[in-house]
Amino acid sequence: MNPKTKKVYFAIQGVAVLAWWTVLFFCPEIQQYFLLPDADPLTLTAYLPADGFLIGFGS
């Protein structure tokens, strides 16, 4: 993969991760599709720090 392709890929990845968490935050009814049955929605937000800082801003 050439350097320009890498930059584009990581930029898209970063924007996508930030968009994902923004949608989950502002539309909590969507969370039900990504949770196990009887799971607490807080379990999903346990991934927010790692996703937001390492993938979202790191990309």
PDB file with one MODEL, atoms N, CA, C and O in Angstrom:
MODEL        1
ATOM      1  N   MET A   1       0.848  -1.164   0.000  1.00  0.00           N
ATOM      2  CA  MET A   1       0.000   0.000   0.000  1.00  0.00           C
ATOM      3  C   MET A   1       0.905   1.242   0.000  1.00  0.00           C
ATOM      4  O   MET A   1       1.828   1.350   0.808  1.00  0.00           O
ATOM      5  N   ASN A   2       0.633   2.144  -0.890  1.00  0.00           N
ATOM      6  CA  ASN A   2       1.483   3.337  -0.958  1.00  0.00           C
ATOM      7  C   ASN A   2       1.079   4.343   0.133  1.00  0.00           C
ATOM      8  O   ASN A   2      -0.015   4.245   0.690  1.00  0.00           O
ATOM      9  N   PRO A   3       1.953   5.303   0.436  1.00  0.00           N
ATOM     10  CA  PRO A   3       1.689   6.249   1.539  1.00  0.00           C
ATOM     11  C   PRO A   3       0.395   7.052   1.383  1.00  0.00           C
ATOM     12  O   PRO A   3      -0.291   7.306   2.374  1.00  0.00           O
ATOM     13  N   LYS A   4       0.055   7.449   0.168  1.00  0.00           N
ATOM     14  CA  LYS A   4      -1.167   8.226  -0.023  1.00  0.00           C
ATOM     15  C   LYS A   4      -2.402   7.382   0.289  1.00  0.00           C
ATOM     16  O   LYS A   4      -3.352   7.869   0.902  1.00  0.00           O
ATOM     17  N   THR A   5      -2.386   6.123  -0.133  1.00  0.00           N
ATOM     18  CA  THR A   5      -3.500   5.219   0.141  1.00  0.00           C
ATOM     19  C   THR A   5      -3.646   4.991   1.643  1.00  0.00           C
ATOM     20  O   THR A   5      -4.764   4.927   2.156  1.00  0.00           O
ATOM     21  N   LYS A   6      -2.535   4.869   2.340  1.00  0.00           N
ATOM     22  CA  LYS A   6      -2.570   4.681   3.791  1.00  0.00           C
ATOM     23  C   LYS A   6      -3.208   5.889   4.478  1.00  0.00           C
ATOM     24  O   LYS A   6      -4.024   5.735   5.388  1.00  0.00           O
ATOM     25  N   LYS A   7      -2.835   7.078   4.041  1.00  0.00           N
ATOM     26  CA  LYS A   7      -3.399   8.286   4.645  1.00  0.00           C
ATOM     27  C   LYS A   7      -4.903   8.354   4.449  1.00  0.00           C
ATOM     28  O   LYS A   7      -5.643   8.691   5.373  1.00  0.00           O
ATOM     29  N   VAL A   8      -5.348   8.036   3.250  1.00  0.00           N
ATOM     30  CA  VAL A   8      -6.787   8.066   2.957  1.00  0.00           C
ATOM     31  C   VAL A   8      -7.512   7.004   3.780  1.00  0.00           C
ATOM     32  O   VAL A   8      -8.568   7.273   4.354  1.00  0.00           O
ATOM     33  N   TYR A   9      -6.950   5.806   3.837  1.00  0.00           N
ATOM     34  CA  TYR A   9      -7.562   4.716   4.593  1.00  0.00           C
ATOM     35  C   TYR A   9      -7.728   5.090   6.068  1.00  0.00           C
ATOM     36  O   TYR A   9      -8.809   4.928   6.634  1.00  0.00           O
ATOM     37  N   PHE A  10      -6.662   5.585   6.684  1.00  0.00           N
ATOM     38  CA  PHE A  10      -6.726   5.918   8.106  1.00  0.00           C
ATOM     39  C   PHE A  10      -7.609   7.129   8.373  1.00  0.00           C
ATOM     40  O   PHE A  10      -8.227   7.212   9.435  1.00  0.00           O
ATOM     41  N   ALA A  11      -7.682   8.055   7.449  1.00  0.00           N
ATOM     42  CA  ALA A  11      -8.589   9.191   7.604  1.00  0.00           C
ATOM     43  C   ALA A  11     -10.042   8.716   7.575  1.00  0.00           C
ATOM     44  O   ALA A  11     -10.854   9.137   8.400  1.00  0.00           O
ATOM     45  N   ILE A  12     -10.362   7.850   6.634  1.00  0.00           N
ATOM     46  CA  ILE A  12     -11.726   7.304   6.554  1.00  0.00           C
ATOM     47  C   ILE A  12     -12.048   6.494   7.800  1.00  0.00           C
ATOM     48  O   ILE A  12     -13.151   6.595   8.338  1.00  0.00           O
ATOM     49  N   GLN A  13     -11.108   5.703   8.256  1.00  0.00           N
ATOM     50  CA  GLN A  13     -11.309   4.893   9.462  1.00  0.00           C
ATOM     51  C   GLN A  13     -11.566   5.786  10.672  1.00  0.00           C
ATOM     52  O   GLN A  13     -12.481   5.522  11.453  1.00  0.00           O
ATOM     53  N   GLY A  14     -10.781   6.821  10.831  1.00  0.00           N
ATOM     54  CA  GLY A  14     -10.955   7.722  11.966  1.00  0.00           C
ATOM     55  C   GLY A  14     -12.303   8.415  11.949  1.00  0.00           C
ATOM     56  O   GLY A  14     -12.976   8.495  12.977  1.00  0.00           O
ATOM     57  N   VAL A  15     -12.699   8.910  10.803  1.00  0.00           N
ATOM     58  CA  VAL A  15     -14.001   9.580  10.679  1.00  0.00           C
ATOM     59  C   VAL A  15     -15.133   8.586  10.926  1.00  0.00           C
ATOM     60  O   VAL A  15     -16.126   8.922  11.572  1.00  0.00           O
ATOM     61  N   ALA A  16     -14.988   7.378  10.420  1.00  0.00           N
ATOM     62  CA  ALA A  16     -16.037   6.368  10.590  1.00  0.00           C
ATOM     63  C   ALA A  16     -16.216   5.996  12.064  1.00  0.00           C
ATOM     64  O   ALA A  16     -17.346   5.851  12.531  1.00  0.00           O
ATOM     65  N   VAL A  17     -15.124   5.844  12.787  1.00  0.00           N
ATOM     66  CA  VAL A  17     -15.224   5.492  14.209  1.00  0.00           C
ATOM     67  C   VAL A  17     -15.868   6.626  14.997  1.00  0.00           C
ATOM     68  O   VAL A  17     -16.726   6.384  15.846  1.00  0.00           O
ATOM     69  N   LEU A  18     -15.464   7.842  14.724  1.00  0.00           N
ATOM     70  CA  LEU A  18     -16.072   8.980  15.429  1.00  0.00           C
ATOM     71  C   LEU A  18     -17.554   9.128  15.070  1.00  0.00           C
ATOM     72  O   LEU A  18     -18.370   9.460  15.930  1.00  0.00           O
ATOM     73  N   ALA A  19     -17.900   8.887  13.814  1.00  0.00           N
ATOM     74  CA  ALA A  19     -19.306   8.939  13.397  1.00  0.00           C
ATOM     75  C   ALA A  19     -20.116   7.843  14.077  1.00  0.00           C
ATOM     76  O   ALA A  19     -21.246   8.073  14.506  1.00  0.00           O
ATOM     77  N   TRP A  20     -19.541   6.664  14.172  1.00  0.00           N
ATOM     78  CA  TRP A  20     -20.195   5.526  14.823  1.00  0.00           C
ATOM     79  C   TRP A  20     -20.590   5.874  16.257  1.00  0.00           C
ATOM     80  O   TRP A  20     -21.735   5.663  16.655  1.00  0.00           O
ATOM     81  N   TRP A  21     -19.655   6.402  17.025  1.00  0.00           N
ATOM     82  CA  TRP A  21     -19.951   6.727  18.415  1.00  0.00           C
ATOM     83  C   TRP A  21     -20.879   7.919  18.531  1.00  0.00           C
ATOM     84  O   TRP A  21     -21.660   7.992  19.479  1.00  0.00           O
ATOM     85  N   THR A  22     -20.819   8.844  17.611  1.00  0.00           N
ATOM     86  CA  THR A  22     -21.737   9.974  17.615  1.00  0.00           C
ATOM     87  C   THR A  22     -23.164   9.491  17.402  1.00  0.00           C
ATOM     88  O   THR A  22     -24.084   9.941  18.084  1.00  0.00           O
ATOM     89  N   VAL A  23     -23.347   8.586  16.469  1.00  0.00           N
ATOM     90  CA  VAL A  23     -24.686   8.034  16.215  1.00  0.00           C
ATOM     91  C   VAL A  23     -25.173   7.257  17.432  1.00  0.00           C
ATOM     92  O   VAL A  23     -26.333   7.394  17.820  1.00  0.00           O
ATOM     93  N   LEU A  24     -24.315   6.448  18.039  1.00  0.00           N
ATOM     94  CA  LEU A  24     -24.732   5.695  19.223  1.00  0.00           C
ATOM     95  C   LEU A  24     -25.084   6.621  20.385  1.00  0.00           C
ATOM     96  O   LEU A  24     -25.966   6.310  21.185  1.00  0.00           O
ATOM     97  N   PHE A  25     -24.403   7.742  20.474  1.00  0.00           N
ATOM     98  CA  PHE A  25     -24.671   8.680  21.560  1.00  0.00           C
ATOM     99  C   PHE A  25     -25.982   9.425  21.348  1.00  0.00           C
ATOM    100  O   PHE A  25     -26.769   9.575  22.283  1.00  0.00           O
ATOM    101  N   PHE A  26     -26.221   9.888  20.135  1.00  0.00           N
ATOM    102  CA  PHE A  26     -27.409  10.693  19.870  1.00  0.00           C
ATOM    103  C   PHE A  26     -28.653   9.870  19.508  1.00  0.00           C
ATOM    104  O   PHE A  26     -29.768  10.389  19.554  1.00  0.00           O
ATOM    105  N   CYS A  27     -28.477   8.620  19.156  1.00  0.00           N
ATOM    106  CA  CYS A  27     -29.605   7.730  18.833  1.00  0.00           C
ATOM    107  C   CYS A  27     -29.464   6.440  19.642  1.00  0.00           C
ATOM    108  O   CYS A  27     -29.139   5.398  19.073  1.00  0.00           O
ATOM    109  N   PRO A  28     -29.698   6.486  20.943  1.00  0.00           N
ATOM    110  CA  PRO A  28     -29.475   5.304  21.783  1.00  0.00           C
ATOM    111  C   PRO A  28     -30.344   4.107  21.429  1.00  0.00           C
ATOM    112  O   PRO A  28     -30.022   2.980  21.805  1.00  0.00           O
ATOM    113  N   GLU A  29     -31.445   4.333  20.708  1.00  0.00           N
ATOM    114  CA  GLU A  29     -32.288   3.188  20.325  1.00  0.00           C
ATOM    115  C   GLU A  29     -31.560   2.253  19.365  1.00  0.00           C
ATOM    116  O   GLU A  29     -31.960   1.097  19.225  1.00  0.00           O
ATOM    117  N   ILE A  30     -30.514   2.713  18.706  1.00  0.00           N
ATOM    118  CA  ILE A  30     -29.734   1.879  17.793  1.00  0.00           C
ATOM    119  C   ILE A  30     -28.859   0.896  18.565  1.00  0.00           C
ATOM    120  O   ILE A  30     -28.491  -0.152  18.032  1.00  0.00           O
ATOM    121  N   GLN A  31     -28.525   1.215  19.800  1.00  0.00           N
ATOM    122  CA  GLN A  31     -27.653   0.352  20.591  1.00  0.00           C
ATOM    123  C   GLN A  31     -28.195  -1.064  20.727  1.00  0.00           C
ATOM    124  O   GLN A  31     -27.417  -2.010  20.853  1.00  0.00           O
ATOM    125  N   GLN A  32     -29.497  -1.223  20.704  1.00  0.00           N
ATOM    126  CA  GLN A  32     -30.085  -2.550  20.890  1.00  0.00           C
ATOM    127  C   GLN A  32     -29.627  -3.552  19.836  1.00  0.00           C
ATOM    128  O   GLN A  32     -29.610  -4.755  20.098  1.00  0.00           O
ATOM    129  N   TYR A  33     -29.261  -3.080  18.663  1.00  0.00           N
ATOM    130  CA  TYR A  33     -28.822  -3.972  17.588  1.00  0.00           C
ATOM    131  C   TYR A  33     -27.398  -4.480  17.790  1.00  0.00           C
ATOM    132  O   TYR A  33     -26.969  -5.405  17.100  1.00  0.00           O
ATOM    133  N   PHE A  34     -26.672  -3.893  18.716  1.00  0.00           N
ATOM    134  CA  PHE A  34     -25.278  -4.263  18.929  1.00  0.00           C
ATOM    135  C   PHE A  34     -25.013  -4.827  20.313  1.00  0.00           C
ATOM    136  O   PHE A  34     -23.860  -5.002  20.706  1.00  0.00           O
ATOM    137  N   LEU A  35     -26.076  -5.112  21.051  1.00  0.00           N
ATOM    138  CA  LEU A  35     -25.958  -5.669  22.391  1.00  0.00           C
ATOM    139  C   LEU A  35     -26.454  -7.107  22.418  1.00  0.00           C
ATOM    140  O   LEU A  35     -27.339  -7.489  21.653  1.00  0.00           O
ATOM    141  N   LEU A  36     -25.878  -7.884  23.300  1.00  0.00           N
ATOM    142  CA  LEU A  36     -26.389  -9.226  23.537  1.00  0.00           C
ATOM    143  C   LEU A  36     -27.717  -9.122  24.282  1.00  0.00           C
ATOM    144  O   LEU A  36     -27.977  -8.118  24.947  1.00  0.00           O
ATOM    145  N   PRO A  37     -28.555 -10.148  24.178  1.00  0.00           N
ATOM    146  CA  PRO A  37     -29.826 -10.108  24.921  1.00  0.00           C
ATOM    147  C   PRO A  37     -29.570  -9.926  26.424  1.00  0.00           C
ATOM    148  O   PRO A  37     -28.672 -10.551  26.987  1.00  0.00           O
ATOM    149  N   ASP A  38     -30.342  -9.093  27.045  1.00  0.00           N
ATOM    150  CA  ASP A  38     -30.263  -8.804  28.481  1.00  0.00           C
ATOM    151  C   ASP A  38     -28.951  -8.148  28.904  1.00  0.00           C
ATOM    152  O   ASP A  38     -28.613  -8.167  30.087  1.00  0.00           O
ATOM    153  N   ALA A  39     -28.223  -7.583  27.984  1.00  0.00           N
ATOM    154  CA  ALA A  39     -26.971  -6.902  28.329  1.00  0.00           C
ATOM    155  C   ALA A  39     -27.248  -5.445  28.689  1.00  0.00           C
ATOM    156  O   ALA A  39     -28.149  -4.814  28.136  1.00  0.00           O
ATOM    157  N   ASP A  40     -26.484  -4.941  29.597  1.00  0.00           N
ATOM    158  CA  ASP A  40     -26.594  -3.541  30.003  1.00  0.00           C
ATOM    159  C   ASP A  40     -25.947  -2.662  28.928  1.00  0.00           C
ATOM    160  O   ASP A  40     -24.838  -2.966  28.488  1.00  0.00           O
ATOM    161  N   PRO A  41     -26.596  -1.597  28.500  1.00  0.00           N
ATOM    162  CA  PRO A  41     -26.003  -0.720  27.482  1.00  0.00           C
ATOM    163  C   PRO A  41     -24.654  -0.130  27.886  1.00  0.00           C
ATOM    164  O   PRO A  41     -23.873   0.277  27.026  1.00  0.00           O
ATOM    165  N   LEU A  42     -24.382  -0.082  29.165  1.00  0.00           N
ATOM    166  CA  LEU A  42     -23.076   0.428  29.600  1.00  0.00           C
ATOM    167  C   LEU A  42     -21.927  -0.472  29.154  1.00  0.00           C
ATOM    168  O   LEU A  42     -20.790  -0.012  29.041  1.00  0.00           O
ATOM    169  N   THR A  43     -22.210  -1.741  28.902  1.00  0.00           N
ATOM    170  CA  THR A  43     -21.143  -2.625  28.433  1.00  0.00           C
ATOM    171  C   THR A  43     -20.643  -2.201  27.058  1.00  0.00           C
ATOM    172  O   THR A  43     -19.465  -2.370  26.742  1.00  0.00           O
ATOM    173  N   LEU A  44     -21.523  -1.659  26.253  1.00  0.00           N
ATOM    174  CA  LEU A  44     -21.128  -1.185  24.931  1.00  0.00           C
ATOM    175  C   LEU A  44     -20.233   0.043  25.040  1.00  0.00           C
ATOM    176  O   LEU A  44     -19.278   0.192  24.278  1.00  0.00           O
ATOM    177  N   THR A  45     -20.540   0.912  25.979  1.00  0.00           N
ATOM    178  CA  THR A  45     -19.739   2.130  26.118  1.00  0.00           C
ATOM    179  C   THR A  45     -18.372   1.872  26.741  1.00  0.00           C
ATOM    180  O   THR A  45     -17.542   2.780  26.797  1.00  0.00           O
ATOM    181  N   ALA A  46     -18.125   0.670  27.203  1.00  0.00           N
ATOM    182  CA  ALA A  46     -16.804   0.345  27.742  1.00  0.00           C
ATOM    183  C   ALA A  46     -15.734   0.436  26.657  1.00  0.00           C
ATOM    184  O   ALA A  46     -14.556   0.613  26.966  1.00  0.00           O
ATOM    185  N   TYR A  47     -16.123   0.321  25.417  1.00  0.00           N
ATOM    186  CA  TYR A  47     -15.177   0.386  24.301  1.00  0.00           C
ATOM    187  C   TYR A  47     -14.923   1.811  23.816  1.00  0.00           C
ATOM    188  O   TYR A  47     -14.039   2.038  22.990  1.00  0.00           O
ATOM    189  N   LEU A  48     -15.684   2.758  24.320  1.00  0.00           N
ATOM    190  CA  LEU A  48     -15.569   4.140  23.844  1.00  0.00           C
ATOM    191  C   LEU A  48     -14.175   4.748  24.010  1.00  0.00           C
ATOM    192  O   LEU A  48     -13.662   5.324  23.051  1.00  0.00           O
ATOM    193  N   PRO A  49     -13.541   4.648  25.175  1.00  0.00           N
ATOM    194  CA  PRO A  49     -12.220   5.279  25.294  1.00  0.00           C
ATOM    195  C   PRO A  49     -11.195   4.724  24.309  1.00  0.00           C
ATOM    196  O   PRO A  49     -10.461   5.484  23.677  1.00  0.00           O
ATOM    197  N   ALA A  50     -11.146   3.424  24.181  1.00  0.00           N
ATOM    198  CA  ALA A  50     -10.175   2.826  23.262  1.00  0.00           C
ATOM    199  C   ALA A  50     -10.491   3.180  21.817  1.00  0.00           C
ATOM    200  O   ALA A  50      -9.596   3.556  21.060  1.00  0.00           O
ATOM    201  N   ASP A  51     -11.739   3.066  21.433  1.00  0.00           N
ATOM    202  CA  ASP A  51     -12.126   3.407  20.061  1.00  0.00           C
ATOM    203  C   ASP A  51     -11.894   4.885  19.772  1.00  0.00           C
ATOM    204  O   ASP A  51     -11.335   5.239  18.735  1.00  0.00           O
ATOM    205  N   GLY A  52     -12.316   5.727  20.673  1.00  0.00           N
ATOM    206  CA  GLY A  52     -12.230   7.158  20.443  1.00  0.00           C
ATOM    207  C   GLY A  52     -10.809   7.672  20.356  1.00  0.00           C
ATOM    208  O   GLY A  52     -10.488   8.459  19.465  1.00  0.00           O
ATOM    209  N   PHE A  53      -9.967   7.247  21.253  1.00  0.00           N
ATOM    210  CA  PHE A  53      -8.629   7.815  21.300  1.00  0.00           C
ATOM    211  C   PHE A  53      -7.625   7.046  20.441  1.00  0.00           C
ATOM    212  O   PHE A  53      -6.824   7.652  19.729  1.00  0.00           O
ATOM    213  N   LEU A  54      -7.664   5.726  20.505  1.00  0.00           N
ATOM    214  CA  LEU A  54      -6.665   4.961  19.741  1.00  0.00           C
ATOM    215  C   LEU A  54      -7.006   4.846  18.265  1.00  0.00           C
ATOM    216  O   LEU A  54      -6.135   4.993  17.408  1.00  0.00           O
ATOM    217  N   ILE A  55      -8.256   4.585  17.971  1.00  0.00           N
ATOM    218  CA  ILE A  55      -8.629   4.415  16.555  1.00  0.00           C
ATOM    219  C   ILE A  55      -9.133   5.718  15.962  1.00  0.00           C
ATOM    220  O   ILE A  55      -8.701   6.114  14.880  1.00  0.00           O
ATOM    221  N   GLY A  56     -10.039   6.386  16.654  1.00  0.00           N
ATOM    222  CA  GLY A  56     -10.633   7.611  16.114  1.00  0.00           C
ATOM    223  C   GLY A  56      -9.623   8.720  15.912  1.00  0.00           C
ATOM    224  O   GLY A  56      -9.469   9.239  14.807  1.00  0.00           O
ATOM    225  N   PHE A  57      -8.939   9.081  16.978  1.00  0.00           N
ATOM    226  CA  PHE A  57      -7.976  10.170  16.867  1.00  0.00           C
ATOM    227  C   PHE A  57      -6.604   9.687  16.401  1.00  0.00           C
ATOM    228  O   PHE A  57      -5.831  10.455  15.828  1.00  0.00           O
ATOM    229  N   GLY A  58      -6.310   8.423  16.647  1.00  0.00           N
ATOM    230  CA  GLY A  58      -5.023   7.878  16.218  1.00  0.00           C
ATOM    231  C   GLY A  58      -4.915   7.675  14.721  1.00  0.00           C
ATOM    232  O   GLY A  58      -3.822   7.646  14.156  1.00  0.00           O
ATOM    233  N   SER A  59      -6.065   7.535  14.091  1.00  0.00           N
ATOM    234  CA  SER A  59      -6.045   7.338  12.637  1.00  0.00           C
ATOM    235  C   SER A  59      -5.841   8.671  11.976  1.00  0.00           C
ATOM    236  O   SER A  59      -5.791   8.750  10.748  1.00  0.00           O
TER     237      SER A  59
ENDMDL
END
